[in-house]
């Protein structure tokens, strides 16, 4: 496939790595983000997110002129939409919100021309790609003249630059022609298999993958609740159970966060609540685990305050949604810390991967431990793994929700 220009809308955790990777593969890349500070940072050859190797890719791409960032889309041959798809938090079942996707489509509708590729990568409810196509339909742009397809990202934070290349990709077009054209594009930089299907199947596949993971995590989290009530060490229990040749129980945690697993199952449930019983229950179990953690910490704080006859200081270790990244989206650890702070408890947070937070007071690990009355380990960051060996937790009230054996 001849290298063409690419316009990527949304320069977050997926859009920016994709832009930098395509630029390194010879494409002329236009990055678009509504945040002027993000645009300025990228045009200086720097990054606004923490991801291994991303800074080097961006620095090189900007230096050689292959990557330029703007606040408005520019004319290109290929358009990739990588914007957020949150849900409306309301009573009952959360409802998908595809407003950003449709707004992104609207921002380029005056730029697209016949034979252009329009690719949606944002995790979306089934039917979103079809709705997106309606934005472009007029007398000049008919469906058979455009190549509109869905191709979800399938990467793990901390390994994005590797997995964008190595992982298999699924491409689902609204037409056979679109599927083939977009698949040929991905084959120019993806070493994994590029698998062809239709748009609804590709959309459902992304949701199914993350719902599968959510269900498995829910089993581990529910097991941790049952074990706590039975006086059983859940970490040792899982270690022993996993010695069975056909058992592989995951590790429980503070809950489930991130831009995918904590959100995507609701897209399935909202579409078919009558039949999505297991998926909905798993989502509720994982949300409840976070509430359970909050109650465990409150009990510890109240106990310590009674013993000290003063307000106890809580130190929360970790705020990101998973270890060793700076991504706070839908983070259960953030929810724990903010909830306790709002209820009047003294909260200090240690998050090695960010420098500041608008609502929480951050501290260096050593300084925080000195002042702590209660320590809650919420995220298994590498900086916390060796704490037991340092002796810094001796005679401290520690609540370990990550299996560090503190």
C-alpha positions in Angstrom: 0.0 0.0 0.0 1.4 3.4 -0.9 2.2 5.5 2.1 -0.4 8.3 2.5 -1.2 11.0 5.0 -3.0 10.1 8.2 -5.1 12.4 10.5 -5.5 11.0 14.0 -8.2 12.6 16.1 -7.5 12.3 19.9 -4.0 12.2 21.2 -4.4 10.2 24.4 -3.2 6.8 25.4 -4.0 5.2 22.1 -4.0 8.1 19.6 -0.5 9.5 20.4 1.3 6.1 20.4 -0.5 5.2 17.1 0.5 8.6 15.6 4.1 8.2 16.6 4.2 4.6 15.3 2.8 5.5 12.0 5.2 8.4 11.6 8.1 6.0 12.3 6.8 3.9 9.5 7.0 6.7 6.9 3.5 8.1 7.1 2.9 11.9 7.2 0.8 12.2 10.4 -1.4 15.0 11.6 -2.3 14.6 15.2 -5.4 16.4 16.5 -6.5 17.2 20.1 -8.8 19.8 21.5 -6.3 20.5 24.4 -3.9 23.2 23.3 -1.4 22.2 26.0 -1.3 18.7 24.6 -0.8 20.0 21.1 2.0 22.3 22.2 3.7 19.6 24.2 3.8 17.2 21.3 5.0 19.8 18.8 8.0 20.3 21.2 8.8 16.6 20.8 7.6 15.8 24.3 4.8 13.6 25.6 2.0 14.2 28.2 1.5 10.6 29.1 3.8 8.0 30.6 4.4 5.0 28.4 7.7 3.1 27.8 9.5 4.2 24.6 6.8 6.6 23.6 8.9 9.6 24.3 11.6 8.5 21.9 9.1 7.7 19.1 7.5 11.2 19.5 10.8 13.0 19.7 12.0 11.4 16.5 8.8 11.8 14.6 8.5 15.5 15.4 12.2 16.1 14.7 12.0 14.6 11.2 8.7 16.4 10.4 6.6 13.3 10.1 4.3 14.2 13.1 2.6 17.6 13.6 -0.1 18.3 16.1 -3.1 20.7 15.6 -6.3 21.6 17.5 -8.3 21.1 14.3 -8.3 18.3 11.7 -6.4 18.7 8.5 -7.0 17.2 5.0 -5.6 13.6 4.8 -6.2 10.3 3.1 -6.8 8.3 6.2 -8.7 9.4 9.3 -8.5 7.5 12.6 -10.8 8.4 15.5 -9.3 7.7 19.0 -11.5 9.7 21.3 -13.1 8.7 24.6 -16.3 6.7 24.8 -17.5 7.0 28.4 -20.9 6.2 29.8 -23.7 8.3 31.3 -23.6 7.6 35.1 -27.2 7.5 36.1 -29.6 5.4 38.2 -30.0 1.9 36.8 -27.8 0.7 33.9 -25.1 3.2 32.7 -25.7 4.2 29.2 -23.0 4.5 26.5 -22.0 8.0 25.4 -20.7 8.2 21.9 -21.0 12.0 21.6 -17.2 12.4 21.3 -17.1 9.9 18.4 -19.9 11.7 16.5 -18.3 15.1 17.2 -15.0 13.8 15.8 -16.8 12.5 12.7 -18.5 15.9 12.3 -15.1 17.7 12.5 -13.8 15.9 9.4 -17.0 15.6 7.3 -16.0 18.6 5.2 -12.5 17.2 4.5 -13.2 13.6 3.4 -13.2 12.7 -0.2 -13.8 9.6 -2.3 -11.7 6.5 -1.4 -10.6 7.9 1.9 -10.3 5.6 4.9 -12.3 6.5 8.0 -11.4 4.3 10.9 -12.9 4.2 14.4 -10.6 2.7 17.1 -12.5 4.0 20.1 -14.2 1.2 22.1 -17.9 1.5 21.1 -21.3 -0.1 21.5 -22.5 -2.3 18.6 -23.9 -0.1 15.9 -21.6 2.9 16.5 -19.7 2.6 13.2 -23.0 2.6 11.3 -24.1 5.7 13.2 -20.8 7.4 12.5 -21.3 6.7 8.7 -24.5 8.8 8.7 -22.5 11.9 9.5 -20.8 11.6 6.1 -23.7 10.7 3.9 -24.8 13.3 1.4 -25.1 13.7 -2.4 -21.3 13.8 -2.7 -20.3 11.1 -0.2 -22.1 7.8 -0.6 -21.2 4.8 1.4 -19.6 2.9 -1.5 -17.2 5.9 -2.1 -15.8 5.9 1.5 -14.0 3.1 3.4 -15.5 3.2 6.9 -14.4 0.5 9.3 -14.0 -0.3 13.0 -10.7 -1.6 14.3 -10.4 -1.7 18.1 -7.1 -1.3 19.9 -6.1 -4.3 22.0 -3.1 -3.1 23.9 -1.9 -3.2 27.5 -0.7 0.1 29.1 3.0 -0.3 29.7 3.5 -2.3 26.5 1.6 -0.2 24.0 4.4 0.5 21.6 5.2 -3.2 21.4 1.6 -4.5 21.2 0.5 -2.0 18.6 2.8 -3.9 16.3 2.7 -7.4 17.6 -0.9 -8.0 18.5 -3.5 -9.3 16.1 -6.0 -6.8 14.8 -9.7 -7.1 13.9 -11.0 -5.0 11.1 -14.8 -4.7 10.5 -15.9 -2.6 7.6 -19.3 -1.4 6.6 -18.6 -2.8 3.1 -16.3 -5.5 1.9 -14.3 -2.9 0.1 -13.8 -0.9 3.3 -12.8 -4.0 5.2 -10.1 -4.9 2.6 -8.8 -1.4 2.2 -8.5 -0.7 5.9 -7.0 -4.2 6.5 -4.3 -3.5 3.9 -3.5 -0.3 5.7 -3.0 -2.0 9.1 -0.8 -4.7 7.4 1.7 -2.0 6.5 2.7 -1.7 10.2 1.2 -4.6 12.1 3.2 -7.8 12.4 0.3 -9.7 14.0 -2.5 -11.1 11.9 -5.1 -8.7 10.6 -8.4 -10.5 10.7 -11.3 -9.4 8.6 -15.0 -9.3 9.5 -17.9 -6.8 9.5 -18.3 -3.8 11.8 -20.9 -5.2 14.3 -18.8 -8.3 14.9 -15.6 -6.3 15.4 -17.5 -4.0 17.8 -18.9 -6.9 19.8 -15.6 -8.7 19.8 -13.9 -5.8 21.6 -16.7 -5.7 24.2 -16.6 -9.5 24.6 -12.8 -9.5 25.2 -13.0 -7.0 28.1 -16.2 -8.5 29.5 -14.5 -11.9 29.7 -11.6 -10.3 31.7 -14.1 -8.5 33.9 -15.9 -11.7 34.7 -12.7 -13.5 35.6 -11.5 -10.6 37.8 -15.0 -10.6 39.5 -14.5 -14.3 40.5 -11.2 -13.4 42.2 -12.6 -10.3 43.9 -15.6 -12.2 45.2 -13.4 -15.0 46.4 -11.4 -12.4 48.4 -14.6 -11.2 50.1 -15.6 -14.8 51.0 -12.1 -15.6 52.2 -12.0 -12.5 54.5 -15.3 -13.5 56.1 -14.0 -17.1 56.6 -10.6 -16.1 58.0 -8.8 -17.5 55.0 -5.7 -15.9 53.4 -7.0 -15.4 49.8 -3.5 -15.1 48.3 -2.4 -18.4 49.7 -5.7 -19.9 48.7 -5.3 -18.8 45.1 -1.7 -20.0 45.0 -2.8 -23.5 46.1 -5.9 -23.6 43.9 -3.8 -22.7 40.9 -1.7 -25.8 41.3 -4.6 -27.6 39.7 -3.7 -28.1 36.1 -7.0 -26.6 34.8 -7.4 -23.7 37.3 -6.0 -20.2 36.8 -7.6 -17.8 39.2 -6.6 -14.2 38.8 -5.4 -12.0 41.6 -8.0 -9.8 43.4 -7.4 -6.1 43.9 -9.1 -2.9 44.9 -11.6 -3.1 42.1 -11.4 -2.7 38.3 -10.5 0.5 36.5 -9.2 1.8 33.3 -10.8 3.0 30.1 -11.9 -0.5 28.9 -12.7 -3.2 31.5 -14.5 -0.9 33.8 -16.6 0.6 31.0 -17.1 -1.9 28.1 -19.3 -4.5 29.8 -21.9 -1.8 30.4 -22.1 -1.3 26.7 -23.3 -4.9 26.3 -25.6 -4.7 29.3 -27.2 -1.5 28.1 -28.0 -3.0 24.8 -29.5 -6.3 26.1 -30.1 -6.1 29.9 -32.4 -9.1 29.9 -29.8 -11.5 28.7 -26.5 -10.0 30.0 -27.0 -11.4 33.5 -23.5 -12.7 34.1 -21.7 -9.7 32.6 -23.8 -7.3 34.7 -23.3 -9.3 37.9 -19.5 -9.3 37.3 -19.5 -5.5 36.8 -21.5 -5.1 40.1 -19.1 -7.4 42.0 -16.1 -5.5 40.9 -17.7 -2.1 41.7 -18.7 -3.5 45.1 -15.2 -4.6 45.8 -14.1 -1.0 45.9 -16.9 -0.1 48.3 -15.8 -3.0 50.5 -12.2 -1.7 50.5 -13.4 1.7 51.6 -15.4 0.1 54.5 -12.3 -2.0 55.6 -10.2 1.2 55.7 -12.8 3.1 57.6 -13.0 0.4 60.3 -9.2 0.5 60.6 -9.1 4.3 60.8 -11.9 4.4 63.4 -10.1 1.8 65.5 -6.8 3.6 65.4 -8.5 6.9 66.2 -10.0 5.4 69.3 -6.6 4.2 70.4 -4.8 7.5 69.7 -7.7 9.8 70.7 -7.0 11.9 67.6 -7.6 12.0 63.9 -5.6 9.2 62.2 -3.7 9.9 59.0 -4.3 7.5 56.1 -1.6 6.9 53.5 -2.9 5.4 50.2 -0.2 3.7 48.2 -1.1 4.0 44.6 -3.7 5.9 42.6 -3.5 4.6 39.0 -5.8 1.9 37.8 -3.0 -0.7 37.4 0.6 -1.1 38.4 3.5 1.1 37.1 1.5 3.5 34.8 0.2 7.0 35.2 -3.3 6.4 33.9 -6.0 7.3 36.5 -9.1 6.8 34.4 -11.8 5.0 36.3 -9.3 4.1 38.9 -10.7 2.3 42.0 -7.8 3.6 44.0 -8.7 7.2 43.2 -12.3 6.4 44.2 -11.1 5.0 47.5 -8.9 7.9 48.4 -11.4 10.6 47.4 -14.3 8.9 49.1 -12.5 8.7 52.4 -11.3 12.3 52.1 -14.8 13.5 51.4 -16.0 11.7 54.5 -13.5 13.8 56.6 -10.6 11.4 57.0 -7.0 12.7 56.6 -5.7 11.3 53.4 -2.2 11.4 51.9 -1.4 9.6 48.6 1.7 8.2 47.2 1.7 7.8 43.4 5.2 7.5 41.9 4.0 8.0 38.3 2.4 11.4 38.6 3.7 14.7 40.0 0.4 16.3 41.2 -3.3 15.8 41.6 -6.0 18.5 41.7 -7.9 17.0 44.7 -5.4 14.8 46.6 -2.3 15.7 48.5 0.7 13.7 47.2 3.8 12.9 49.1 7.1 11.1 48.7 7.0 7.4 49.8 9.5 7.7 52.7 7.9 10.9 54.0 4.4 9.5 53.8 5.3 6.3 55.7 6.8 8.3 58.6 3.6 10.2 59.2 1.2 7.4 58.5 -1.1 5.9 61.1 -2.9 3.6 58.7 -1.4 2.4 55.3 -3.6 1.1 52.6 -1.9 -0.6 49.6 -4.2 0.0 46.7 -2.0 -0.6 43.6 0.9 -3.0 43.2 3.5 -0.5 42.0 7.1 -1.8 41.8 8.1 0.8 44.4 5.9 -0.9 47.0 6.9 -4.5 46.4 10.0 -4.5 48.6 8.5 -2.5 51.5 8.4 -5.4 53.9 12.2 -6.0 53.6 13.0 -2.4 54.4 11.4 -2.5 57.9 9.6 0.8 57.2 6.2 -0.9 58.0 7.1 -2.3 61.4 4.5 -1.6 64.0 2.2 0.0 61.4 -1.4 -0.7 60.7 -1.2 -2.0 57.1 -4.1 -3.0 54.9 -2.8 -4.9 51.9 -5.3 -5.2 49.1 -2.8 -6.2 46.4 -1.1 -9.3 47.9 2.3 -7.9 48.7 2.4 -10.0 51.9 3.1 -7.0 54.0 
